[in-house]
Amino acid sequence: MADKEINPMNPNMIDDDDDDGPSRRIASNFNPSNLAMMEPNMPSFTNGPSFGNNSMMQSAVQAKQAAALAVPPPSARYVWKLKEIPTLPDLLPLERSAVFVENVTTQEVAKRISEILHARSIEATYNDEKAKVKCVTEDGVEFRVRLYRGRGNFSHGIIAEVQRRFGASSNFQCEINAILDAVQGKKTIKAPTKTSIPMPPAEISDEEDDYQPDDGSSAMRMVFTMLNAPSPDSTYLGLQTLMSLTDSNKIGEDTARKVSNKLMQIDSVVGGKVLGILLENGEEETFKVRAMAMTILANALNSMTVDLDAWIKEQLRPLLLDELKNAEKHPRVAFQAARCVERLLKYKEQISDFQVALEIAQKTGASRHAGLERQVKKCLDIISGNRD
């Protein structure tokens, strides 16, 4: 079939997606509200395994200690050196989030993409053969950036397309706009800083004077129910809920502190489940729950106001060292691990091993993930201050 001279941004097309999944459209329709109804009688928070009595966790920690290898990643800033891109296939549907750039080289567009993904701390895996990048934002939204050469009258330009695959975030449209602006050579706005929104005080009636605020137990029971449901969707929603409940920027300092204090107790069932997820060695995850669990741990450590039990610190130490040493593989998880380390360093215990792992992670941050680079620097500054 001969090439037709069509507008590359509005062709009449079908889907030719590859092995990234069953369809590029499916993930965008994901709705975590399609879950089984909660049981009306929530189980007791104190039932089941906890931080302190799970021998399987201890075995997993030992296995990670034996398997951890320090493989230094490249230190130079990564630049995507793409030479060839495919011509836009006939009848391929493009997303609305796509732009056409005229009279620019493939290498220049690829360089712009790698630079903006680094600057916005987006985890990226580059595929030269298919001219695409698999990406995950800090909020866990998965998407693809794909490049095509225009056809016919549009062969003098390059098409860049962003395809969302999974997850949702209020900041995602900003990420799309920043990437597409960068492709066109425009100056982009800095990555948004997450800040809390002050809420006005609630009006309390006289009948509510005797109200006793919850200490976080009811929220933990709710999350426990979701994590114990058989559906993977329910586990995802439970972890997503816990991420918000431990994030002071989203839920407020008071609630985040109470939930985090409960979560990090030695007898916490939910805390034991979060740690159990982190100690599993699965490579492929349906909903990337391991990154969510590490985010919860980082949120909780930085929001809690109680002392951290020594046993828990010993379980976390090899886990965090392993994530930092392997930052090249999962920089987003390493970023959260570095947030955990920042809190643990305040205990001033055995910092030399952390310094080695942080220096390894720093190279990955400088190369691919600006957020990781900044967070590691904060940790190294603490170590330097402790030695002065």
C-alpha positions in Angstrom: 0.0 0.0 0.0 1.4 3.4 -1.0 2.0 6.0 1.7 -0.7 8.6 1.9 0.0 12.2 2.6 -2.0 12.7 5.8 -1.8 15.0 8.8 0.4 13.0 11.2 -1.5 14.3 14.2 -4.9 13.2 13.2 -4.8 10.0 11.2 -7.7 7.5 11.0 -6.1 4.5 12.6 -6.0 1.2 14.5 -3.8 0.0 17.4 -0.5 -1.7 16.5 0.9 -1.8 20.1 3.6 -4.3 20.9 4.5 -6.4 23.9 3.9 -3.6 26.5 0.6 -5.1 27.5 -2.8 -6.3 26.1 -3.7 -2.8 25.0 -2.5 0.8 25.4 -6.1 1.7 26.1 -6.8 -0.7 29.0 -4.8 0.9 31.7 -6.3 4.3 31.1 -9.7 2.8 31.9 -8.4 1.3 35.2 -10.7 2.2 38.1 -9.8 1.0 41.5 -13.3 1.5 42.7 -14.3 -1.7 41.0 -13.5 -3.7 44.1 -15.3 -6.2 46.2 -17.4 -4.7 49.0 -15.7 -4.4 52.4 -16.7 -6.8 55.1 -18.9 -4.9 57.6 -17.1 -6.4 60.6 -13.4 -5.4 60.3 -10.9 -7.8 61.8 -9.1 -6.8 65.0 -5.9 -4.8 64.3 -4.0 -7.0 66.7 -4.7 -10.3 64.9 -2.2 -11.9 62.5 1.5 -11.6 61.9 3.3 -8.4 62.9 6.7 -6.8 62.6 8.2 -8.8 65.5 7.0 -12.4 65.1 7.4 -13.3 61.4 10.3 -15.7 60.9 9.8 -15.7 57.1 10.8 -12.0 57.2 14.0 -12.8 59.0 14.9 -15.4 56.4 14.2 -13.0 53.6 16.4 -10.4 55.2 19.2 -12.8 55.5 18.8 -13.9 51.8 19.0 -10.2 50.7 22.1 -9.7 52.8 23.8 -12.6 51.0 22.6 -11.5 47.5 23.3 -7.8 47.7 25.9 -6.7 45.2 27.3 -3.2 44.8 27.4 -2.5 41.1 28.4 1.2 40.5 26.3 2.8 37.8 27.7 5.3 35.3 28.4 8.7 36.8 27.9 10.9 33.8 24.5 12.5 33.0 22.7 10.0 30.7 21.8 11.2 27.3 19.6 9.1 25.0 21.6 8.7 21.8 19.0 7.5 19.4 20.0 7.2 15.8 17.0 5.8 13.9 13.2 6.0 14.5 10.4 4.2 12.6 8.2 5.9 10.2 4.6 6.4 11.5 2.7 3.2 10.5 -0.4 3.5 8.4 -3.6 3.5 10.4 -1.8 3.8 13.8 -4.0 5.8 16.3 -2.1 8.6 18.1 -3.1 9.9 21.5 -4.1 13.5 21.8 -0.9 14.0 23.9 1.4 14.1 20.8 3.3 16.8 19.0 4.9 17.2 15.6 8.3 18.9 15.5 9.7 20.2 12.2 13.3 20.3 11.0 15.0 18.7 14.1 17.3 15.8 14.3 16.4 12.5 16.0 19.4 12.9 18.3 18.3 16.3 19.5 14.7 15.2 20.3 16.1 12.1 22.1 18.4 14.3 24.1 15.6 16.7 25.1 13.5 13.7 26.3 16.3 12.2 28.5 17.0 15.6 30.0 13.4 16.4 30.9 12.9 12.9 32.4 16.0 13.4 34.6 15.0 16.9 35.7 11.5 15.7 36.7 12.7 12.6 38.5 10.8 10.2 36.2 12.2 6.7 36.2 12.9 5.8 32.6 13.9 2.6 30.6 15.1 3.4 27.0 14.5 1.2 24.0 16.5 2.2 20.9 15.0 -0.5 18.7 11.5 0.7 19.2 12.3 4.3 19.8 10.4 4.4 23.0 10.8 5.1 26.7 9.0 3.2 29.5 8.4 5.8 32.3 7.1 5.9 35.9 6.5 9.1 37.7 7.1 9.7 41.4 3.4 9.2 42.0 3.5 5.7 40.3 1.8 6.7 37.0 3.2 4.5 34.2 3.4 5.9 30.7 5.3 5.6 27.4 7.1 8.2 25.2 7.3 7.1 21.6 8.9 8.7 18.6 8.0 8.4 14.9 9.2 9.9 11.6 6.4 11.7 9.7 5.3 10.3 6.3 4.9 12.0 2.9 4.7 15.7 3.2 5.5 15.4 6.9 8.7 13.4 6.5 10.7 16.5 7.5 9.6 16.2 11.1 9.3 13.9 14.2 6.2 12.9 16.1 6.5 12.5 19.9 3.6 10.8 21.6 2.9 10.2 25.4 0.7 7.2 26.2 -0.6 6.7 29.8 -0.7 3.1 30.7 -1.6 2.8 34.4 -2.3 4.9 37.5 -3.6 8.4 38.0 -2.2 11.6 39.6 -3.3 15.2 39.8 0.2 16.2 38.6 0.3 13.9 35.6 -1.0 16.5 33.1 1.9 18.8 34.2 4.3 16.0 33.4 2.8 15.5 29.9 3.0 19.2 29.2 6.6 19.4 30.4 7.7 16.5 28.2 5.9 17.8 25.1 7.2 21.3 25.6 10.7 19.9 26.0 10.4 18.0 22.8 9.5 21.2 21.0 12.5 23.0 22.5 10.4 25.1 24.9 11.5 26.1 28.4 9.6 24.0 30.9 8.4 24.9 34.3 10.2 23.3 37.2 8.8 20.1 38.6 6.0 21.0 41.1 6.9 21.0 44.7 4.5 19.1 46.9 3.2 21.3 49.6 0.4 21.0 52.1 -2.8 23.0 51.6 -3.9 24.7 54.9 -7.4 23.9 55.8 -9.7 26.2 57.8 -10.6 24.9 61.3 -13.9 23.0 61.4 -16.8 24.3 63.3 -17.6 22.2 66.4 -21.0 22.2 68.0 -21.6 22.0 71.7 -22.8 18.3 71.3 -19.3 17.4 70.0 -17.3 18.8 72.9 -16.7 15.3 74.3 -15.4 13.9 71.0 -12.1 12.1 71.3 -10.0 12.2 68.1 -9.0 8.8 66.7 -5.4 7.7 67.3 -5.1 6.1 63.9 -6.5 2.7 64.8 -9.6 2.9 62.7 -7.6 3.9 59.7 -5.3 1.0 60.2 -8.2 -1.5 60.6 -9.6 -0.2 57.3 -6.3 -0.7 55.5 -5.8 -4.1 57.1 -9.2 -5.2 55.6 -8.1 -4.1 52.2 -4.7 -5.7 52.3 -6.3 -9.0 53.4 -8.9 -9.1 50.6 -8.1 -11.7 47.9 -8.2 -9.2 45.0 -4.9 -7.6 43.8 -7.0 -4.5 43.2 -7.9 -4.3 46.8 -4.2 -4.6 47.8 -3.3 -1.8 45.5 -6.1 0.4 46.9 -5.1 -0.4 50.5 -1.5 0.6 49.8 -2.6 3.7 47.9 -4.7 4.7 50.9 -1.9 4.1 53.3 0.5 6.2 51.2 -1.9 9.1 51.6 -2.5 8.5 55.3 1.2 8.7 56.1 1.9 11.7 53.9 1.6 14.9 55.9 1.4 17.0 52.7 -1.8 15.2 51.7 -3.5 14.3 54.9 -2.0 16.8 57.4 0.7 16.4 60.0 -1.6 15.3 62.9 -3.2 12.4 61.0 0.0 11.3 59.3 1.8 11.3 62.7 -0.9 9.2 64.4 -1.1 6.7 61.6 2.7 6.5 61.2 3.2 5.9 65.0 0.7 3.0 64.8 2.3 1.6 61.7 5.8 1.5 63.0 5.1 -0.2 66.3 6.7 -3.6 66.8 3.3 -5.4 67.0 1.8 -3.7 64.0 0.1 -6.1 61.6 -0.2 -3.6 58.8 3.5 -2.6 59.3 4.4 -6.3 59.1 2.6 -6.6 55.8 4.3 -3.6 54.3 7.7 -5.0 55.3 6.8 -8.4 53.9 6.1 -6.8 50.5 9.5 -5.2 50.5 11.3 -8.4 51.4 9.7 -10.3 48.5 12.0 -10.9 45.6 9.5 -10.8 42.7 10.7 -8.9 39.7 7.4 -8.3 37.9 4.5 -6.8 39.8 1.0 -6.2 38.5 0.6 -2.9 40.3 4.2 -2.1 41.3 3.3 -2.5 44.9 6.9 -2.7 46.1 7.5 0.9 45.2 4.3 1.8 47.0 5.4 -0.1 50.1 8.8 1.7 50.1 7.0 5.1 49.8 4.8 4.2 52.8 7.8 3.2 54.8 9.6 6.5 53.9 6.5 8.6 54.7 6.0 6.8 58.1 9.6 7.1 59.2 9.5 10.8 58.5 6.1 11.4 60.1 6.4 9.3 63.2 7.3 10.8 66.6 7.9 7.6 68.6 11.2 5.8 69.0 11.9 3.1 66.3 12.4 -0.3 67.8 15.9 -1.7 67.4 14.7 -4.9 65.8 12.9 -3.0 63.1 16.0 -0.9 62.4 18.0 -4.1 61.9 15.4 -5.4 59.4 15.4 -2.2 57.4 19.2 -1.8 57.3 20.1 -4.5 54.7 16.9 -3.8 52.8 17.8 -0.1 52.3 21.5 -0.8 51.6 20.4 -3.2 48.8 18.0 -0.7 47.2 20.7 2.0 47.2 23.3 -0.2 45.7 21.0 -1.2 43.0 19.6 2.2 42.3 20.4 1.9 38.6 17.7 -0.7 38.3 14.9 1.1 40.2 15.9 4.7 40.9 12.3 5.6 42.1 12.5 2.9 44.8 16.1 4.0 45.6 14.8 7.6 46.1 12.3 6.4 48.7 15.0 4.3 50.3 17.2 7.4 50.6 14.3 9.1 52.4 14.3 6.3 54.9 18.0 6.5 55.4 17.8 10.2 56.1 15.6 9.4 59.1 17.7 6.4 60.3 20.9 8.5 60.1 19.5 10.7 62.9 20.1 7.7 65.2 23.9 8.0 64.4 24.4 4.3 64.3 26.8 2.5 61.8 26.8 5.2 59.1 29.9 3.9 57.2 27.9 1.3 55.2 25.2 3.8 54.4 27.8 6.2 53.0 29.2 3.6 50.5 25.7 2.7 49.3 24.6 6.4 49.1 27.7 7.2 47.0 26.7 4.5 44.6 23.1 5.8 44.4 24.4 9.3 43.9 25.9 8.3 40.5 22.5 7.0 39.4 20.8 10.2 40.6 23.3 12.4 38.7 22.8 10.3 35.6 19.0 9.6 35.5 17.0 10.9 38.5 17.4 14.5 39.9 15.2 13.7 43.0 17.5 10.8 44.0 20.5 13.0 43.5 19.1 15.7 45.8 18.0 13.2 48.4 21.3 11.4 48.5 23.1 14.7 48.9 21.0 15.5 52.0 21.9 12.1 53.5 25.6 12.6 52.8 25.5 16.1 54.3 24.1 14.6 57.5 26.9 12.0 57.6 29.4 14.7 57.1 27.9 16.8 59.9 27.9 13.8 62.2 31.7 13.4 61.7 32.5 17.0 62.3 
